[in-house]
Amino acid sequence: MFTWNYRVVNDRRGNGGEDWYVLQEVVYNKKGEPTGYSTPCLGSEDMEGMHEVWEMMQHAMELPPLQEEDFNFIRVSDDEEDDDGNQSD
């Protein structure tokens, strides 16, 4: 199981090495380490859901921005390992 939230990410890679702050959906592993982020998007099935999204985004603005080096990106391979380095069958 993973968790996610909205966070401001300094996406220098996407801006030629210069600072570029973007509100992103950030995914975390079981240890709470950020492992990746998605393309920014907004959407909900109804207005109540949109209000919840807005509140989550407001919370993200209260947290310090994440830097690219903060992420422990997930490796995708046929022989995946869990968070403790154990290979799955």
Biopython code that builds the backbone (N, CA, C, O; Angstrom):
import numpy as np
from Bio.PDB.StructureBuilder import StructureBuilder

atoms = [
    (1, "MET", "N", (0.840, -1.183, 0.000)),
    (1, "MET", "CA", (0.000, 0.000, 0.000)),
    (1, "MET", "C", (0.883, 1.245, 0.000)),
    (1, "MET", "O", (1.945, 1.261, 0.623)),
    (2, "PHE", "N", (0.448, 2.263, -0.686)),
    (2, "PHE", "CA", (1.201, 3.506, -0.734)),
    (2, "PHE", "C", (0.286, 4.647, -0.294)),
    (2, "PHE", "O", (-0.936, 4.507, -0.240)),
    (3, "THR", "N", (0.902, 5.753, 0.012)),
    (3, "THR", "CA", (0.145, 6.951, 0.330)),
    (3, "THR", "C", (0.566, 8.054, -0.627)),
    (3, "THR", "O", (1.598, 7.954, -1.292)),
    (4, "TRP", "N", (-0.226, 9.087, -0.690)),
    (4, "TRP", "CA", (0.094, 10.215, -1.545)),
    (4, "TRP", "C", (-0.487, 11.476, -0.928)),
    (4, "TRP", "O", (-1.378, 11.422, -0.080)),
    (5, "ASN", "N", (0.034, 12.604, -1.368)),
    (5, "ASN", "CA", (-0.537, 13.897, -1.047)),
    (5, "ASN", "C", (-0.063, 14.901, -2.084)),
    (5, "ASN", "O", (0.751, 14.575, -2.947)),
    (6, "TYR", "N", (-0.567, 16.106, -1.998)),
    (6, "TYR", "CA", (-0.081, 17.175, -2.856)),
    (6, "TYR", "C", (1.103, 17.828, -2.176)),
    (6, "TYR", "O", (1.077, 18.076, -0.971)),
    (7, "ARG", "N", (2.145, 18.106, -2.949)),
    (7, "ARG", "CA", (3.316, 18.818, -2.448)),
    (7, "ARG", "C", (3.849, 19.724, -3.545)),
    (7, "ARG", "O", (3.666, 19.462, -4.734)),
    (8, "VAL", "N", (4.500, 20.773, -3.132)),
    (8, "VAL", "CA", (5.230, 21.607, -4.075)),
    (8, "VAL", "C", (6.570, 20.925, -4.321)),
    (8, "VAL", "O", (7.277, 20.586, -3.372)),
    (9, "VAL", "N", (6.923, 20.724, -5.584)),
    (9, "VAL", "CA", (8.177, 20.074, -5.964)),
    (9, "VAL", "C", (8.977, 21.049, -6.826)),
    (9, "VAL", "O", (8.438, 21.655, -7.752)),
    (10, "ASN", "N", (10.255, 21.195, -6.519)),
    (10, "ASN", "CA", (11.150, 21.994, -7.342)),
    (10, "ASN", "C", (11.637, 21.103, -8.480)),
    (10, "ASN", "O", (12.575, 20.325, -8.302)),
    (11, "ASP", "N", (11.014, 21.211, -9.633)),
    (11, "ASP", "CA", (11.263, 20.335, -10.780)),
    (11, "ASP", "C", (12.290, 20.971, -11.718)),
    (11, "ASP", "O", (11.956, 21.373, -12.833)),
    (12, "ARG", "N", (13.541, 21.057, -11.257)),
    (12, "ARG", "CA", (14.606, 21.681, -12.065)),
    (12, "ARG", "C", (14.851, 20.920, -13.365)),
    (12, "ARG", "O", (15.158, 21.522, -14.394)),
    (13, "ARG", "N", (14.714, 19.584, -13.313)),
    (13, "ARG", "CA", (14.949, 18.786, -14.517)),
    (13, "ARG", "C", (14.024, 19.212, -15.659)),
    (13, "ARG", "O", (14.422, 19.217, -16.824)),
    (14, "GLY", "N", (12.803, 19.564, -15.313)),
    (14, "GLY", "CA", (11.836, 19.966, -16.330)),
    (14, "GLY", "C", (11.998, 21.403, -16.782)),
    (14, "GLY", "O", (11.223, 21.881, -17.611)),
    (15, "ASN", "N", (13.004, 22.109, -16.245)),
    (15, "ASN", "CA", (13.193, 23.520, -16.582)),
    (15, "ASN", "C", (14.665, 23.839, -16.842)),
    (15, "ASN", "O", (15.141, 24.912, -16.471)),
    (16, "GLY", "N", (15.375, 22.929, -17.465)),
    (16, "GLY", "CA", (16.764, 23.173, -17.854)),
    (16, "GLY", "C", (17.703, 23.447, -16.694)),
    (16, "GLY", "O", (18.684, 24.174, -16.853)),
    (17, "GLY", "N", (17.419, 22.872, -15.517)),
    (17, "GLY", "CA", (18.284, 23.040, -14.367)),
    (17, "GLY", "C", (17.958, 24.248, -13.499)),
    (17, "GLY", "O", (18.534, 24.414, -12.424)),
    (18, "GLU", "N", (17.049, 25.081, -13.952)),
    (18, "GLU", "CA", (16.634, 26.262, -13.177)),
    (18, "GLU", "C", (15.458, 25.895, -12.278)),
    (18, "GLU", "O", (14.689, 24.987, -12.595)),
    (19, "ASP", "N", (15.319, 26.605, -11.152)),
    (19, "ASP", "CA", (14.195, 26.349, -10.253)),
    (19, "ASP", "C", (12.864, 26.480, -10.983)),
    (19, "ASP", "O", (12.660, 27.399, -11.776)),
    (20, "TRP", "N", (11.954, 25.533, -10.696)),
    (20, "TRP", "CA", (10.608, 25.545, -11.270)),
    (20, "TRP", "C", (9.706, 24.830, -10.283)),
    (20, "TRP", "O", (9.713, 23.600, -10.219)),
    (21, "TYR", "N", (8.932, 25.577, -9.513)),
    (21, "TYR", "CA", (8.098, 25.020, -8.459)),
    (21, "TYR", "C", (6.729, 24.658, -9.021)),
    (21, "TYR", "O", (6.049, 25.486, -9.626)),
    (22, "VAL", "N", (6.335, 23.386, -8.805)),
    (22, "VAL", "CA", (5.107, 22.847, -9.370)),
    (22, "VAL", "C", (4.342, 22.108, -8.273)),
    (22, "VAL", "O", (4.941, 21.392, -7.471)),
    (23, "LEU", "N", (3.030, 22.281, -8.239)),
    (23, "LEU", "CA", (2.195, 21.518, -7.328)),
    (23, "LEU", "C", (1.943, 20.157, -7.953)),
    (23, "LEU", "O", (1.372, 20.066, -9.040)),
    (24, "GLN", "N", (2.372, 19.082, -7.261)),
    (24, "GLN", "CA", (2.313, 17.726, -7.812)),
    (24, "GLN", "C", (1.622, 16.775, -6.842)),
    (24, "GLN", "O", (1.542, 17.042, -5.644)),
    (25, "GLU", "N", (1.127, 15.667, -7.372)),
    (25, "GLU", "CA", (0.702, 14.544, -6.545)),
    (25, "GLU", "C", (1.952, 13.714, -6.283)),
    (25, "GLU", "O", (2.552, 13.193, -7.223)),
    (26, "VAL", "N", (2.358, 13.582, -5.007)),
    (26, "VAL", "CA", (3.573, 12.863, -4.633)),
    (26, "VAL", "C", (3.191, 11.540, -3.977)),
    (26, "VAL", "O", (2.308, 11.499, -3.120)),
    (27, "VAL", "N", (3.863, 10.453, -4.386)),
    (27, "VAL", "CA", (3.628, 9.111, -3.863)),
    (27, "VAL", "C", (4.766, 8.755, -2.914)),
    (27, "VAL", "O", (5.925, 9.074, -3.180)),
    (28, "TYR", "N", (4.431, 8.088, -1.796)),
    (28, "TYR", "CA", (5.401, 7.706, -0.773)),
    (28, "TYR", "C", (5.414, 6.192, -0.588)),
    (28, "TYR", "O", (4.389, 5.533, -0.765)),
    (29, "ASN", "N", (6.582, 5.638, -0.229)),
    (29, "ASN", "CA", (6.675, 4.211, 0.085)),
    (29, "ASN", "C", (6.272, 3.973, 1.544)),
    (29, "ASN", "O", (5.863, 4.905, 2.236)),
    (30, "LYS", "N", (6.387, 2.729, 2.008)),
    (30, "LYS", "CA", (5.990, 2.368, 3.375)),
    (30, "LYS", "C", (6.786, 3.107, 4.434)),
    (30, "LYS", "O", (6.308, 3.297, 5.552)),
    (31, "LYS", "N", (8.003, 3.525, 4.090)),
    (31, "LYS", "CA", (8.857, 4.246, 5.039)),
    (31, "LYS", "C", (8.557, 5.745, 5.063)),
    (31, "LYS", "O", (9.163, 6.489, 5.833)),
    (32, "GLY", "N", (7.630, 6.182, 4.227)),
    (32, "GLY", "CA", (7.290, 7.599, 4.164)),
    (32, "GLY", "C", (8.205, 8.413, 3.279)),
    (32, "GLY", "O", (8.160, 9.642, 3.314)),
    (33, "GLU", "N", (9.045, 7.750, 2.477)),
    (33, "GLU", "CA", (9.960, 8.437, 1.572)),
    (33, "GLU", "C", (9.246, 8.721, 0.253)),
    (33, "GLU", "O", (8.549, 7.848, -0.264)),
    (34, "PRO", "N", (9.404, 9.929, -0.307)),
    (34, "PRO", "CA", (8.784, 10.201, -1.600)),
    (34, "PRO", "C", (9.440, 9.352, -2.685)),
    (34, "PRO", "O", (10.665, 9.299, -2.789)),
    (35, "THR", "N", (8.610, 8.688, -3.494)),
    (35, "THR", "CA", (9.132, 7.798, -4.528)),
    (35, "THR", "C", (8.817, 8.261, -5.939)),
    (35, "THR", "O", (9.382, 7.735, -6.897)),
    (36, "GLY", "N", (7.945, 9.216, -6.085)),
    (36, "GLY", "CA", (7.629, 9.706, -7.413)),
    (36, "GLY", "C", (6.535, 10.746, -7.363)),
    (36, "GLY", "O", (5.900, 10.966, -6.332)),
    (37, "TYR", "N", (6.328, 11.389, -8.518)),
    (37, "TYR", "CA", (5.259, 12.366, -8.613)),
    (37, "TYR", "C", (4.693, 12.346, -10.014)),
    (37, "TYR", "O", (5.341, 11.906, -10.964)),
    (38, "SER", "N", (3.465, 12.836, -10.121)),
    (38, "SER", "CA", (2.761, 12.774, -11.397)),
    (38, "SER", "C", (2.652, 14.151, -12.028)),
    (38, "SER", "O", (3.057, 15.157, -11.445)),
    (39, "THR", "N", (2.107, 14.174, -13.207)),
    (39, "THR", "CA", (1.817, 15.430, -13.877)),
    (39, "THR", "C", (0.682, 16.107, -13.119)),
    (39, "THR", "O", (-0.290, 15.446, -12.754)),
    (40, "PRO", "N", (0.782, 17.402, -12.877)),
    (40, "PRO", "CA", (-0.286, 18.076, -12.131)),
    (40, "PRO", "C", (-1.628, 17.978, -12.854)),
    (40, "PRO", "O", (-1.700, 18.097, -14.077)),
    (41, "CYS", "N", (-2.666, 17.765, -12.089)),
    (41, "CYS", "CA", (-4.008, 17.731, -12.655)),
    (41, "CYS", "C", (-5.019, 18.038, -11.554)),
    (41, "CYS", "O", (-4.727, 17.874, -10.369)),
    (42, "LEU", "N", (-6.168, 18.467, -11.940)),
    (42, "LEU", "CA", (-7.261, 18.707, -11.016)),
    (42, "LEU", "C", (-8.492, 18.009, -11.549)),
    (42, "LEU", "O", (-8.755, 18.025, -12.752)),
    (43, "GLY", "N", (-9.239, 17.401, -10.660)),
    (43, "GLY", "CA", (-10.476, 16.783, -11.076)),
    (43, "GLY", "C", (-11.152, 16.083, -9.927)),
    (43, "GLY", "O", (-10.502, 15.666, -8.969)),
    (44, "SER", "N", (-12.446, 15.957, -10.022)),
    (44, "SER", "CA", (-13.227, 15.287, -9.005)),
    (44, "SER", "C", (-14.577, 14.929, -9.590)),
    (44, "SER", "O", (-15.006, 15.488, -10.599)),
    (45, "GLU", "N", (-15.231, 13.997, -8.945)),
    (45, "GLU", "CA", (-16.553, 13.571, -9.412)),
    (45, "GLU", "C", (-17.639, 14.588, -9.076)),
    (45, "GLU", "O", (-18.679, 14.617, -9.733)),
    (46, "ASP", "N", (-17.410, 15.428, -8.055)),
    (46, "ASP", "CA", (-18.417, 16.408, -7.655)),
    (46, "ASP", "C", (-17.748, 17.589, -6.963)),
    (46, "ASP", "O", (-16.540, 17.571, -6.723)),
    (47, "MET", "N", (-18.523, 18.602, -6.648)),
    (47, "MET", "CA", (-17.969, 19.811, -6.045)),
    (47, "MET", "C", (-17.470, 19.563, -4.629)),
    (47, "MET", "O", (-16.519, 20.214, -4.197)),
    (48, "GLU", "N", (-18.079, 18.649, -3.901)),
    (48, "GLU", "CA", (-17.579, 18.323, -2.559)),
    (48, "GLU", "C", (-16.159, 17.782, -2.662)),
    (48, "GLU", "O", (-15.285, 18.143, -1.875)),
    (49, "GLY", "N", (-15.945, 16.917, -3.636)),
    (49, "GLY", "CA", (-14.606, 16.385, -3.866)),
    (49, "GLY", "C", (-13.626, 17.464, -4.274)),
    (49, "GLY", "O", (-12.466, 17.432, -3.865)),
    (50, "MET", "N", (-14.077, 18.430, -5.083)),
    (50, "MET", "CA", (-13.210, 19.533, -5.484)),
    (50, "MET", "C", (-12.804, 20.373, -4.272)),
    (50, "MET", "O", (-11.669, 20.842, -4.195)),
    (51, "HIS", "N", (-13.712, 20.561, -3.342)),
    (51, "HIS", "CA", (-13.373, 21.303, -2.123)),
    (51, "HIS", "C", (-12.306, 20.550, -1.326)),
    (51, "HIS", "O", (-11.398, 21.169, -0.771)),
    (52, "GLU", "N", (-12.410, 19.220, -1.265)),
    (52, "GLU", "CA", (-11.403, 18.416, -0.565)),
    (52, "GLU", "C", (-10.046, 18.546, -1.246)),
    (52, "GLU", "O", (-9.022, 18.682, -0.575)),
    (53, "VAL", "N", (-10.035, 18.505, -2.575)),
    (53, "VAL", "CA", (-8.782, 18.667, -3.327)),
    (53, "VAL", "C", (-8.177, 20.037, -3.022)),
    (53, "VAL", "O", (-6.974, 20.148, -2.785)),
    (54, "TRP", "N", (-9.001, 21.066, -3.027)),
    (54, "TRP", "CA", (-8.514, 22.417, -2.759)),
    (54, "TRP", "C", (-7.904, 22.508, -1.358)),
    (54, "TRP", "O", (-6.853, 23.125, -1.181)),
    (55, "GLU", "N", (-8.557, 21.898, -0.363)),
    (55, "GLU", "CA", (-8.019, 21.909, 1.002)),
    (55, "GLU", "C", (-6.670, 21.195, 1.067)),
    (55, "GLU", "O", (-5.759, 21.650, 1.759)),
    (56, "MET", "N", (-6.538, 20.079, 0.351)),
    (56, "MET", "CA", (-5.271, 19.352, 0.328)),
    (56, "MET", "C", (-4.179, 20.202, -0.316)),
    (56, "MET", "O", (-3.032, 20.192, 0.130)),
    (57, "MET", "N", (-4.536, 20.926, -1.348)),
    (57, "MET", "CA", (-3.557, 21.780, -2.022)),
    (57, "MET", "C", (-3.161, 22.952, -1.136)),
    (57, "MET", "O", (-1.996, 23.349, -1.119)),
    (58, "GLN", "N", (-4.105, 23.503, -0.409)),
    (58, "GLN", "CA", (-3.774, 24.577, 0.525)),
    (58, "GLN", "C", (-2.797, 24.081, 1.579)),
    (58, "GLN", "O", (-1.879, 24.805, 1.965)),
    (59, "HIS", "N", (-2.988, 22.847, 2.048)),
    (59, "HIS", "CA", (-2.067, 22.260, 3.026)),
    (59, "HIS", "C", (-0.669, 22.127, 2.424)),
    (59, "HIS", "O", (0.327, 22.360, 3.110)),
    (60, "ALA", "N", (-0.591, 21.752, 1.141)),
    (60, "ALA", "CA", (0.706, 21.600, 0.476)),
    (60, "ALA", "C", (1.487, 22.908, 0.478)),
    (60, "ALA", "O", (2.717, 22.893, 0.537)),
    (61, "MET", "N", (0.793, 24.030, 0.413)),
    (61, "MET", "CA", (1.467, 25.328, 0.388)),
    (61, "MET", "C", (2.073, 25.683, 1.744)),
    (61, "MET", "O", (2.900, 26.590, 1.831)),
    (62, "GLU", "N", (1.669, 24.976, 2.806)),
    (62, "GLU", "CA", (2.201, 25.213, 4.146)),
    (62, "GLU", "C", (3.462, 24.395, 4.424)),
    (62, "GLU", "O", (4.153, 24.650, 5.411)),
    (63, "LEU", "N", (3.772, 23.416, 3.567)),
    (63, "LEU", "CA", (4.926, 22.535, 3.752)),
    (63, "LEU", "C", (6.105, 23.028, 2.923)),
    (63, "LEU", "O", (5.906, 23.692, 1.905)),
    (64, "PRO", "N", (7.335, 22.713, 3.344)),
    (64, "PRO", "CA", (8.491, 23.129, 2.538)),
    (64, "PRO", "C", (8.520, 22.373, 1.208)),
    (64, "PRO", "O", (8.117, 21.211, 1.155)),
    (65, "PRO", "N", (8.990, 23.013, 0.133)),
    (65, "PRO", "CA", (9.063, 22.332, -1.153)),
    (65, "PRO", "C", (10.007, 21.127, -1.097)),
    (65, "PRO", "O", (11.036, 21.165, -0.422)),
    (66, "LEU", "N", (9.648, 20.068, -1.806)),
    (66, "LEU", "CA", (10.527, 18.917, -1.960)),
    (66, "LEU", "C", (11.507, 19.211, -3.092)),
    (66, "LEU", "O", (11.156, 19.879, -4.065)),
    (67, "GLN", "N", (12.726, 18.715, -2.963)),
    (67, "GLN", "CA", (13.739, 18.838, -4.000)),
    (67, "GLN", "C", (13.870, 17.496, -4.720)),
    (67, "GLN", "O", (13.521, 16.464, -4.146)),
    (68, "GLU", "N", (14.354, 17.484, -5.938)),
    (68, "GLU", "CA", (14.496, 16.235, -6.694)),
    (68, "GLU", "C", (15.288, 15.194, -5.919)),
    (68, "GLU", "O", (14.969, 14.006, -5.970)),
    (69, "GLU", "N", (16.321, 15.630, -5.201)),
    (69, "GLU", "CA", (17.161, 14.671, -4.468)),
    (69, "GLU", "C", (16.456, 14.073, -3.251)),
    (69, "GLU", "O", (16.986, 13.150, -2.634)),
    (70, "ASP", "N", (15.270, 14.580, -2.893)),
    (70, "ASP", "CA", (14.496, 14.007, -1.786)),
    (70, "ASP", "C", (13.823, 12.698, -2.182)),
    (70, "ASP", "O", (13.413, 11.931, -1.311)),
    (71, "PHE", "N", (13.702, 12.430, -3.478)),
    (71, "PHE", "CA", (12.947, 11.282, -3.953)),
    (71, "PHE", "C", (13.801, 10.034, -4.056)),
    (71, "PHE", "O", (14.944, 10.075, -4.511)),
    (72, "ASN", "N", (13.215, 8.908, -3.619)),
    (72, "ASN", "CA", (13.784, 7.580, -3.775)),
    (72, "ASN", "C", (12.927, 6.903, -4.840)),
    (72, "ASN", "O", (12.028, 6.125, -4.521)),
    (73, "PHE", "N", (13.210, 7.206, -6.111)),
    (73, "PHE", "CA", (12.353, 6.766, -7.199)),
    (73, "PHE", "C", (12.237, 5.252, -7.243)),
    (73, "PHE", "O", (13.203, 4.530, -6.995)),
    (74, "ILE", "N", (11.040, 4.785, -7.564)),
    (74, "ILE", "CA", (10.751, 3.349, -7.653)),
    (74, "ILE", "C", (11.382, 2.797, -8.926)),
    (74, "ILE", "O", (11.219, 3.357, -10.010)),
    (75, "ARG", "N", (12.113, 1.681, -8.773)),
    (75, "ARG", "CA", (12.656, 0.992, -9.933)),
    (75, "ARG", "C", (11.592, 0.052, -10.467)),
    (75, "ARG", "O", (10.929, -0.645, -9.699)),
    (76, "VAL", "N", (11.431, 0.032, -11.761)),
    (76, "VAL", "CA", (10.479, -0.869, -12.388)),
    (76, "VAL", "C", (11.267, -1.914, -13.145)),
    (76, "VAL", "O", (11.998, -1.590, -14.081)),
    (77, "SER", "N", (11.122, -3.197, -12.737)),
    (77, "SER", "CA", (11.822, -4.286, -13.411)),
    (77, "SER", "C", (11.034, -5.568, -13.208)),
    (77, "SER", "O", (10.056, -5.599, -12.462)),
    (78, "ASP", "N", (11.473, -6.626, -13.883)),
    (78, "ASP", "CA", (10.825, -7.931, -13.723)),
    (78, "ASP", "C", (11.057, -8.490, -12.330)),
    (78, "ASP", "O", (10.193, -9.181, -11.789)),
    (79, "ASP", "N", (12.206, -8.203, -11.743)),
    (79, "ASP", "CA", (12.561, -8.685, -10.410)),
    (79, "ASP", "C", (12.461, -7.541, -9.421)),
    (79, "ASP", "O", (13.474, -6.978, -9.004)),
    (80, "GLU", "N", (11.229, -7.196, -9.043)),
    (80, "GLU", "CA", (11.032, -6.069, -8.144)),
    (80, "GLU", "C", (11.434, -6.416, -6.730)),
    (80, "GLU", "O", (11.311, -7.561, -6.294)),
    (81, "GLU", "N", (11.924, -5.397, -6.009)),
    (81, "GLU", "CA", (12.293, -5.557, -4.612)),
    (81, "GLU", "C", (11.321, -4.765, -3.752)),
    (81, "GLU", "O", (10.805, -3.734, -4.183)),
    (82, "ASP", "N", (11.068, -5.247, -2.522)),
    (82, "ASP", "CA", (10.241, -4.472, -1.615)),
    (82, "ASP", "C", (11.084, -3.411, -0.934)),
    (82, "ASP", "O", (12.260, -3.261, -1.266)),
    (83, "ASP", "N", (10.516, -2.668, 0.015)),
    (83, "ASP", "CA", (11.220, -1.565, 0.659)),
    (83, "ASP", "C", (12.440, -2.035, 1.450)),
    (83, "ASP", "O", (13.334, -1.235, 1.728)),
    (84, "ASP", "N", (12.495, -3.322, 1.818)),
    (84, "ASP", "CA", (13.622, -3.845, 2.585)),
    (84, "ASP", "C", (14.669, -4.518, 1.711)),
    (84, "ASP", "O", (15.613, -5.118, 2.225)),
    (85, "GLY", "N", (14.510, -4.421, 0.385)),
    (85, "GLY", "CA", (15.485, -5.004, -0.533)),
    (85, "GLY", "C", (15.241, -6.470, -0.852)),
    (85, "GLY", "O", (16.087, -7.107, -1.479)),
    (86, "ASN", "N", (14.097, -7.025, -0.433)),
    (86, "ASN", "CA", (13.781, -8.434, -0.701)),
    (86, "ASN", "C", (13.114, -8.554, -2.062)),
    (86, "ASN", "O", (12.198, -7.798, -2.385)),
    (87, "GLN", "N", (13.580, -9.510, -2.856)),
    (87, "GLN", "CA", (12.990, -9.709, -4.170)),
    (87, "GLN", "C", (11.701, -10.497, -4.055)),
    (87, "GLN", "O", (11.587, -11.428, -3.258)),
    (88, "SER", "N", (10.714, -10.097, -4.884)),
    (88, "SER", "CA", (9.439, -10.823, -4.908)),
    (88, "SER", "C", (9.536, -11.972, -5.895)),
    (88, "SER", "O", (10.388, -11.971, -6.783)),
    (89, "ASP", "N", (8.662, -12.945, -5.734)),
    (89, "ASP", "CA", (8.644, -14.121, -6.639)),
    (89, "ASP", "C", (7.905, -13.833, -7.912)),
    (89, "ASP", "O", (7.797, -14.706, -8.774)),
]
sb = StructureBuilder()
sb.init_structure("model")
sb.init_model(0)
sb.init_chain("A")
sb.init_seg("    ")
for serial, (resi, resn, name, xyz) in enumerate(atoms, 1):
    if name == "N":
        sb.init_residue(resn, " ", resi, " ")
    sb.init_atom(name, np.array(xyz, "f"), 0.0, 1.0, " ", f" {name:<3s}", serial, name[0])
structure = sb.get_structure()
